Each structure stands twice: as C-alpha cells, then as structure tokens.
Amino acid sequence: MSYYSFSGEKDLQQEDEHYMLLALHEAQKAFESDEIPIGAVIVCKGRIVGRGYNLTEQLNDVTAHAEMQAFTAASQTLGGKYLKDCTLYVTIEPCVMCAGAAYWTQIGRIVYGAAEEKRGFTTKSNNLLHPKTILKSGVRAAECGALMTRFFADKRG
C-alpha cells in the first residue's frame, strides 16, 4: 500500500494528479491485456486501499469494470462496504452501473479524468451519486482520453 499526504487546496490538486497517474498505470495494464483501458484507484486517508482495471473480456463478465474491481478490493481491505472516507480515482467518467455502485458504497469523493460522452453517467443524470459524494472531473483528462483513443484506433486500424 502507498501513503501520500497533502494539505491545502493546491496540495489537493497535486494529490489528485498523483493518484490519477496511478489510475493511469492501472489503465495501461488493461490496455496491455486488450481490455478497454480504464483504471481505478481508491484512496482512504492517504493510503491506497483498492485498485483495479477493466477485466470484462478476461473474466467474460460485463460487470468487471475498473471501478467495480476497486470497490471490491477497498471493501475487503477496510473490512466494510461503506467507503465514506475514501476517494475513487478513475481515468474515465464512470458508467451508470459504476455510479450506482458508488452510490451504495457512499464513497466520499469521485475524481475522474476524461468525460465519457456516450456512456458516462452524467449523460443520463447527475443525481446517481450519493448526496454527500463530491465529484471532480478533468484531472489528467488529456492523458486519460489519449489512452482510450489509442486503444480504439488500434482496434479499427
């Protein structure tokens, strides 16, 4: 597990960028496994408690999204299903299913990189998250989006 501590508004931006970079490393694992390259990291009080990347092809399971893998890992690490004091860092905007799962975990904060204009939950409703969940978008968005663009260009090309 990794520890990383910050304080203050400027430091929070640095913290978000640091952990999003780690989520990008998870997304790269998906890319290398020929999975849609989305990665996630869950941090609680400066410690990584869960991480995951898409495994839908490998597991033949449409629910095996990066966020779902990370939620399961975090809940096991913390010994409980609620993630109120945690932040989910995910490279691409969560889908409706993952936003719903985030609601049930009552996660404190979600930070995502690039928007998902076709399947992102905000295209359906902004009310899918728990009322206390804080949402932040656009962290390392260009890098997160570029990995997806490269993946699908390789598929078409």
C-alpha positions in Angstrom: 0.0 0.0 0.0 1.1 3.5 -0.7 1.0 6.5 1.6 0.9 10.1 0.3 -0.2 13.0 2.4 -1.1 16.5 1.4 -2.8 19.5 2.9 -4.5 22.6 1.4 -6.2 23.4 -1.9 -3.1 23.5 -4.1 -1.9 20.3 -2.5 -5.3 18.6 -3.1 -4.7 19.3 -6.9 -1.3 17.7 -6.6 -2.8 14.7 -4.7 -5.5 14.3 -7.4 -2.9 14.3 -10.2 -0.6 11.9 -8.3 -3.4 9.3 -7.7 -4.8 9.8 -11.2 -1.4 8.9 -12.6 -1.6 5.7 -10.6 -5.0 5.0 -12.0 -3.5 5.5 -15.5 -1.0 2.8 -14.6 -3.9 0.5 -13.9 -5.5 1.5 -17.3 -2.2 0.7 -19.0 -2.5 -2.9 -17.6 -5.9 -3.1 -19.2 -4.6 -1.8 -22.5 -1.8 -4.4 -22.5 -4.4 -7.1 -21.8 -6.5 -6.0 -24.7 -9.2 -4.7 -22.4 -10.8 -1.2 -22.7 -8.1 0.8 -20.9 -9.8 2.2 -17.8 -8.1 2.1 -14.4 -9.2 3.0 -10.9 -7.5 3.6 -7.5 -9.3 4.1 -4.2 -7.5 6.1 -1.5 -8.5 6.4 2.1 -6.7 8.8 4.5 -3.6 8.9 2.3 -3.4 5.1 1.7 -4.3 3.1 -1.4 -6.9 0.6 -0.3 -8.1 -0.7 -3.7 -7.2 -0.7 -7.3 -8.5 -2.2 -10.4 -8.7 -2.1 -14.2 -11.2 -3.4 -16.7 -11.4 -7.2 -16.8 -14.6 -7.7 -18.8 -13.0 -9.7 -21.6 -10.7 -11.8 -19.4 -13.5 -12.7 -16.9 -16.2 -12.7 -19.6 -18.2 -10.5 -17.2 -19.9 -7.2 -18.2 -19.8 -6.0 -14.6 -16.0 -6.4 -14.3 -15.3 -2.7 -14.7 -12.3 -1.0 -13.2 -14.4 0.8 -10.5 -16.1 -2.4 -9.5 -12.8 -4.2 -9.1 -11.5 -1.3 -7.0 -14.7 -1.1 -4.8 -14.4 -4.8 -4.0 -10.7 -4.5 -3.2 -11.2 -1.5 -1.0 -14.1 -3.0 0.9 -12.0 -6.1 1.6 -9.0 -4.0 2.7 -11.1 -1.9 5.0 -13.4 -4.7 6.2 -16.6 -2.9 5.4 -18.9 -2.0 2.5 -19.0 1.8 3.1 -16.3 4.0 1.7 -17.3 7.4 3.1 -13.8 8.5 3.9 -12.4 7.4 0.5 -11.8 8.9 -2.9 -12.2 6.9 -6.1 -9.8 8.0 -8.9 -10.8 6.7 -12.3 -9.4 7.5 -15.7 -12.8 7.7 -17.5 -16.1 9.0 -16.3 -18.0 6.1 -14.6 -20.9 4.5 -16.4 -24.4 4.3 -14.8 -23.7 0.9 -13.3 -20.5 2.1 -11.6 -22.1 5.3 -10.4 -24.9 3.2 -8.9 -22.3 1.1 -7.1 -20.5 4.2 -5.9 -23.9 5.4 -4.5 -24.2 2.2 -2.5 -20.6 2.5 -1.1 -21.4 6.1 -0.1 -17.9 7.0 -1.4 -16.9 10.4 -0.2 -15.4 11.7 -3.4 -15.0 10.7 -7.1 -12.3 12.1 -9.3 -12.3 11.2 -12.9 -10.1 12.0 -15.9 -11.8 12.2 -19.3 -15.5 12.5 -19.9 -17.4 9.6 -21.5 -19.8 11.3 -23.8 -21.7 8.2 -24.9 -21.9 6.1 -21.7 -20.9 8.3 -18.8 -23.4 8.6 -16.0 -23.6 12.4 -16.3 -25.2 12.0 -19.7 -28.1 10.3 -18.0 -28.4 12.0 -14.7 -26.2 13.9 -12.2 -28.3 12.5 -9.4 -27.0 8.9 -9.5 -24.3 9.5 -6.8 -24.9 9.6 -3.0 -25.9 13.1 -2.0 -22.7 13.6 0.1 -20.3 12.4 -2.7 -18.2 15.2 -4.1 -17.5 14.9 -7.9 -14.5 16.3 -9.7 -13.7 15.8 -13.4 -10.9 16.7 -15.8 -7.9 15.5 -13.8 -5.2 14.5 -16.4 -8.1 14.3 -18.9 -5.9 14.6 -22.0 -3.7 11.6 -20.9 -6.7 9.5 -19.9 -8.6 10.3 -23.1 -5.5 9.6 -25.2 -5.1 6.1 -24.0 -8.7 5.3 -24.9 -8.3 7.0 -28.4 -5.1 4.9 -29.0 -6.9 1.7 -27.9 -9.8 2.2 -30.3 -7.6 3.4 -33.2 -5.6 0.2 -32.9 -8.8 -1.8 -33.0 -10.0 -0.1 -36.1 -6.7 0.2 -37.8 
